[in-house]
Amino acid sequence: MHESATMGRSKAGAGLRGWLVVALSFAALSLVFASRASLGLMMPVWEHDPGWSRTFVSTVSATALILMGLGSPLAGNLVDRHGPRLAYSGALLLVGLAILATAQASTPWLLLVAFGIAGGVGNGGMSMPLVSAAVAGHFERRRGLAIGIALAGGSGGQLLVMPVLGVLLSTVGWRSTYLVFGAMILILAPLAWLLFRRPAPHTPPALTVIGDGFLDRLRGLGGDRVFLLLLGCFFLCGLTTTGVVDVHFLPYAASCGFPLVESTLAYGVLGVGNLLGLILFGWLADKTHAPFLLAAMFALRASLFLVLMNVAGDLPLLIAFAAVFGLINYATLPVVANIVANTIGVRIMGLTLGLLFGGHSLGAAAGAFLGGYLYDMFAKYDFVWVAALGLALLASALALMIGGPTATRRRAAPAAA
């Protein structure tokens, strides 16, 4: 009886720890994503003090994004091999120090090293896929909901933290703003060290991947049908969201005759939808068959491009598009994370999601280019949305190919000799 009570308390404690990890992840993503977006606030200020051009600041931002994409699979492998504690706390420490160093920057090279290089590497360790992998190890039930709430911090950073940064910038100046901001991020680093534990509290599913080396894992994933299908889905996901919508939505709204205030209002509605959709579809991923849910989300996304082609002069329709599209914009992340956990396994989830994130980034880059190229060719966005519609339907078909309920089995490893 005493043993039973002890086990019950242990399980309750593990549950509490898991939700504390979710809360920490929400806060960490809010601050880290806001730090990345803060360059938009700083560009006009830095043109006057200390005189850095927007081209140079954009180059710093691009450097950070490239290093983030390259570093994400490596950070994911670190999470798989040694647990999330080191990667998580180290990433927060690096981002916090990078922001503090940026506050002291007086020359261009220091900004590039601090924000672009150190900050980019730190952001690679605090990307949404890596947070998904870290949170997943603390849950078996309600895994999708937990991941969705944690990832909602990415949108929360823009909706909650950015206005605070704006107020600080206008009252105490950019250097003091970054000092306060960097200190806030650093405070989370020791909390991450205390909250995350190694090994993960739940035993992960067995895998078909042979060997523990980095190259062995890459080879194993390269031959995994589910991973390849998800990689195709996520490439097309990045193309049809971050690539064409995030980059070209506001220019398209302007070309449809909407004033800037109305366009940015719709974009803000899309941001709120991002936050709510992560939580909603994270919860649904626990209640439904995740590959079918993912396919339905891509099909809905395709139909919304038809709506987008008919919003000219109709502000309520533009707002409606933004609201619904926002719900399924980032929401594929917890659904994909759930599929990875149930089919490929938690043990290499960090590396898997890191590679998928790289595919998503490549798709986003292709979508951004495709949107500009087709607009320059035809002087209108209709062909951009038609192409996006077709590619979203292709992503839906790939998700369906992941299979029925038997595809989400926990695949057994070969028996030990």
C-alpha positions in Angstrom: 0.0 0.0 0.0 2.8 2.3 0.9 4.5 1.4 -2.4 1.3 2.2 -4.3 0.9 5.6 -2.7 4.6 6.4 -3.5 4.1 5.5 -7.1 1.0 7.6 -7.3 2.8 10.6 -5.9 5.7 10.0 -8.4 3.3 10.0 -11.3 1.6 13.2 -10.1 5.0 14.9 -9.7 6.0 13.8 -13.2 2.8 15.3 -14.5 3.4 18.6 -12.7 7.0 18.7 -14.0 5.8 18.2 -17.5 3.3 21.1 -17.4 6.0 23.3 -15.8 8.2 22.4 -18.8 5.4 23.5 -21.1 5.1 26.8 -19.3 8.8 27.4 -19.4 8.8 26.5 -23.1 6.0 29.0 -23.8 7.9 31.7 -22.0 11.2 30.8 -23.7 9.8 30.8 -27.2 8.0 34.1 -26.5 11.2 35.8 -25.6 13.4 34.2 -28.2 11.0 34.7 -31.1 10.6 38.4 -30.0 14.3 38.8 -30.0 14.5 37.6 -33.6 11.6 39.9 -34.6 13.1 42.9 -32.7 15.3 43.8 -35.6 12.2 45.2 -37.4 11.8 47.6 -34.5 15.5 48.5 -34.4 16.1 49.2 -38.1 14.8 52.8 -38.2 16.6 53.5 -34.9 19.9 52.1 -35.9 19.9 54.1 -39.1 20.4 57.2 -36.9 22.3 55.6 -34.0 24.8 54.1 -34.6 24.2 54.6 -38.4 23.8 51.0 -39.6 22.0 50.6 -43.0 18.9 48.4 -43.4 20.8 46.3 -45.9 23.4 45.5 -43.3 20.9 44.8 -40.5 19.0 42.6 -43.0 22.3 40.7 -43.7 22.7 40.2 -39.9 19.1 38.8 -39.8 19.8 36.5 -42.8 23.0 35.2 -41.2 21.1 34.3 -38.0 18.4 32.5 -40.0 20.9 30.5 -42.0 22.8 29.4 -38.9 19.5 28.6 -37.1 18.5 26.3 -40.0 21.9 24.6 -40.1 22.2 24.3 -36.3 18.7 22.9 -35.7 19.5 19.2 -36.7 22.7 19.3 -34.7 20.9 20.6 -31.7 18.2 18.0 -32.2 20.8 15.3 -32.2 22.2 16.7 -29.0 18.8 16.5 -27.4 18.5 12.8 -28.5 21.9 11.8 -27.3 22.1 13.7 -24.0 18.6 14.9 -23.2 17.1 18.4 -23.5 18.7 19.9 -20.4 22.0 20.9 -21.9 20.7 22.0 -25.3 17.8 24.0 -23.9 19.7 25.8 -21.1 22.7 26.3 -23.4 20.5 27.8 -26.1 18.9 30.2 -23.7 22.3 31.2 -22.2 23.7 31.8 -25.7 20.7 33.9 -26.9 20.6 35.9 -23.7 24.4 36.7 -23.9 24.0 37.6 -27.6 21.3 40.1 -26.7 23.4 41.6 -23.9 26.4 41.8 -26.3 24.1 43.5 -28.9 23.2 46.1 -26.3 26.9 47.0 -26.2 27.6 46.9 -29.9 29.1 50.0 -31.4 30.6 48.6 -34.6 29.0 46.5 -37.4 31.2 43.5 -36.9 30.2 43.2 -33.2 26.5 43.2 -34.2 27.2 40.5 -36.8 29.1 38.3 -34.4 26.7 38.9 -31.4 23.2 38.9 -33.0 23.9 37.1 -36.3 26.3 34.4 -35.4 25.9 33.7 -31.6 22.2 34.6 -31.7 21.7 32.4 -34.8 23.3 29.4 -33.2 21.3 29.9 -30.0 18.1 30.2 -32.0 18.8 26.9 -33.7 18.7 25.3 -30.2 15.4 27.0 -29.4 13.5 26.4 -32.6 9.9 25.1 -32.5 10.8 21.6 -33.7 13.4 21.3 -30.9 11.0 22.5 -28.3 8.5 19.9 -29.6 11.0 17.1 -29.1 11.9 18.3 -25.6 8.3 18.6 -24.5 7.3 15.3 -26.1 9.7 13.4 -23.8 7.7 14.5 -20.8 4.3 13.2 -22.0 2.6 10.1 -23.3 -1.0 11.2 -22.9 -2.0 14.6 -24.1 1.3 15.0 -25.9 -0.2 16.9 -28.8 -2.0 19.4 -26.5 1.2 20.0 -24.5 3.3 20.6 -27.6 0.6 22.9 -29.0 0.6 25.1 -25.8 4.3 25.2 -25.7 4.7 26.2 -29.3 2.0 28.9 -28.9 4.8 30.9 -27.2 6.2 31.6 -30.7 3.1 33.6 -31.6 2.9 34.9 -28.0 6.3 36.5 -28.5 4.9 38.7 -31.3 1.5 39.3 -29.7 2.6 39.8 -26.0 6.3 40.7 -25.9 6.8 42.9 -29.0 4.4 45.6 -27.6 6.5 45.6 -24.4 9.7 46.0 -26.4 8.1 48.9 -28.3 7.3 50.7 -25.0 10.8 50.1 -23.6 12.4 51.3 -26.9 10.4 54.6 -26.8 11.1 55.2 -23.1 14.6 54.0 -22.2 16.3 53.6 -25.6 17.5 50.5 -27.6 20.6 49.7 -25.5 18.7 49.6 -22.2 15.9 47.7 -23.9 18.2 44.9 -25.0 19.9 44.9 -21.5 16.5 44.2 -19.9 15.5 41.7 -22.6 18.8 39.8 -22.4 18.5 39.5 -18.6 15.0 38.1 -18.9 16.2 35.4 -21.3 19.2 34.5 -19.1 16.9 34.0 -16.1 15.2 31.2 -17.9 18.5 29.2 -18.5 19.0 27.9 -14.9 15.2 27.2 -14.7 15.6 25.0 -17.8 18.5 23.2 -16.2 16.5 22.5 -13.1 13.2 21.5 -14.8 14.5 19.2 -17.6 15.9 15.9 -16.6 17.8 13.1 -18.2 16.9 10.5 -19.2 13.4 11.4 -20.4 10.7 10.3 -17.9 9.0 7.9 -20.4 10.6 5.1 -22.2 10.5 5.9 -25.9 9.2 3.5 -28.6 11.7 1.2 -30.2 13.0 2.2 -33.6 14.0 0.6 -36.9 17.0 2.9 -37.1 20.2 1.0 -36.6 23.1 2.4 -34.6 23.5 5.5 -32.4 26.0 7.5 -34.5 24.9 10.7 -36.2 25.5 9.4 -39.7 23.8 6.1 -38.8 20.7 8.0 -37.8 20.8 10.0 -40.9 21.0 6.9 -43.0 18.2 5.3 -41.1 15.9 8.3 -41.5 16.8 8.5 -45.2 15.4 5.0 -45.7 12.3 5.6 -43.5 9.1 6.0 -45.6 7.2 8.0 -43.0 10.1 10.5 -42.6 10.4 11.0 -46.3 6.7 11.6 -46.7 6.8 14.1 -43.8 9.8 15.8 -45.3 7.8 16.3 -48.5 4.8 17.6 -46.5 6.9 20.0 -44.5 8.7 21.4 -47.5 5.3 22.2 -49.1 4.0 23.4 -45.8 6.8 26.0 -45.6 6.3 27.0 -49.2 2.5 27.6 -48.8 2.7 29.4 -45.5 6.0 31.2 -44.5 7.0 31.5 -48.2 4.0 32.8 -50.1 1.6 34.0 -47.3 3.9 35.5 -44.7 6.0 37.3 -47.3 3.4 38.2 -49.9 0.1 38.7 -48.0 0.6 42.4 -47.2 1.8 43.3 -50.8 -1.2 41.3 -52.2 -3.6 43.1 -49.9 -2.2 46.4 -51.1 -2.6 45.4 -54.7 -6.2 44.6 -53.9 -6.7 48.2 -52.8 -6.8 47.7 -49.0 -5.2 50.5 -47.0 -2.2 49.7 -44.8 -4.2 49.9 -41.6 -6.8 47.3 -42.8 -4.0 45.0 -44.2 -2.1 45.0 -41.0 -5.3 44.4 -39.0 -5.9 41.3 -41.1 -2.3 40.2 -40.5 -2.7 40.7 -36.8 -5.8 38.5 -36.9 -3.7 35.9 -38.6 -1.2 36.1 -35.8 -4.0 35.5 -33.2 -5.1 32.5 -35.2 -1.6 31.1 -35.2 -1.6 31.1 -31.4 -5.1 29.5 -31.0 -4.5 27.0 -33.8 -1.4 25.5 -32.2 -3.4 24.7 -29.1 -6.6 23.6 -30.9 -4.9 21.2 -33.3 -2.4 20.0 -30.7 -5.4 18.9 -28.7 -7.0 17.4 -31.9 -3.8 15.4 -32.7 -4.4 13.5 -29.4 -8.0 12.8 -30.3 -7.9 11.8 -33.9 -5.6 9.9 -36.3 -2.8 12.5 -36.9 -1.9 11.7 -40.5 -5.6 12.1 -41.6 -5.8 15.3 -39.6 -2.7 16.7 -41.3 -4.2 15.8 -44.7 -7.4 17.6 -43.9 -5.5 20.7 -42.8 -3.6 20.9 -46.1 -6.8 20.4 -48.0 -8.5 23.2 -46.0 -5.4 25.4 -46.7 -5.8 24.7 -50.4 -9.5 25.8 -50.4 -8.5 29.0 -48.6 -6.4 30.0 -51.5 -9.6 30.1 -53.5 -11.0 32.5 -51.0 -7.8 34.7 -51.1 -8.2 35.1 -54.8 -11.6 36.7 -54.3 -11.0 39.1 -51.4 -10.5 42.3 -53.4 -12.7 45.1 -52.0 -14.2 42.8 -49.3 -12.6 43.5 -45.9 -14.8 41.1 -43.9 -13.7 38.3 -46.3 -10.1 39.3 -46.0 -10.4 39.1 -42.2 -12.2 35.8 -42.4 -9.4 34.4 -44.5 -6.8 35.6 -42.1 -8.6 34.1 -39.1 -9.1 30.6 -40.6 -5.7 30.5 -42.3 -4.1 31.5 -39.0 -5.7 28.5 -37.3 -3.9 26.1 -39.6 -0.8 28.1 -40.4 1.6 27.0 -37.6 -0.7 24.3 -36.3 0.8 21.6 -38.5 3.8 21.6 -36.1 2.2 19.8 -33.1 0.4 17.4 -35.5 3.7 16.5 -37.2 5.5 16.2 -33.9 2.7 13.8 -32.8 3.2 11.7 -35.9 7.0 11.6 -35.4 6.6 10.5 -31.8 4.2 7.7 -32.6 5.9 6.4 -35.8 9.6 7.2 -35.7 9.9 7.5 -31.9 10.9 9.9 -29.2 14.5 8.6 -29.1 15.6 10.4 -32.3 12.8 13.0 -32.3 15.1 15.9 -32.0 17.2 15.1 -35.0 14.0 14.1 -37.0 12.2 17.4 -36.3 15.4 19.4 -36.8 15.7 17.9 -40.3 12.1 18.5 -41.0 12.5 22.1 -39.9 15.3 22.4 -42.4 13.0 21.2 -45.2 10.3 23.6 -44.0 12.9 26.5 -44.3 13.9 25.5 -47.8 10.3 25.4 -48.8 9.8 28.8 -47.3 12.7 30.2 -49.3 11.3 28.6 -52.5 7.9 30.0 -51.8 9.2 33.5 -51.2 11.1 33.4 -54.5 8.2 31.8 -56.4 5.8 34.5 -55.3 8.1 37.3 -56.4 9.0 35.6 -59.7 5.4 34.8 -60.7 4.3 38.4 -59.8 7.0 39.9 -61.8 6.1 37.6 -64.7 2.4 38.2 -64.7 2.0 41.5 -62.8 -0.6 39.9 -60.5 -0.7 37.3 -57.7 -3.4 35.0 -59.1 -0.9 32.5 -60.4 0.9 32.5 -57.1 -2.2 31.4 -55.3 -3.1 28.8 -57.9 0.3 27.3 -57.6 0.0 27.3 -53.8 -3.4 25.7 -54.0 -2.0 22.8 -56.1 1.0 22.3 -53.9 -1.2 22.3 -50.7 -3.3 19.5 -52.3 -0.1 17.6 -53.1 0.9 17.9 -49.4 -2.5 16.6 -48.4 -2.0 13.5 -50.7 1.5 12.9 -49.2 0.0 13.0 -45.7 -2.7 10.5 -46.7 0.1 8.2 -47.9 1.5 8.0 -44.4 -1.3 5.5 -44.0 -4.1 4.4 -41.7 -4.0 3.7 -38.0 -1.6 0.8 -38.5 1.0 3.3 -39.7 1.3 4.9 -36.3 2.3 1.7 -34.7 5.3 1.6 -32.4 7.7 -0.3 -34.5 9.6 -3.0 -32.8 13.4 -3.2 -33.0 15.0 -6.5 -33.8 15.2 -8.7 -30.8 18.6 -8.8 -29.0 20.6 -11.9 -29.5 
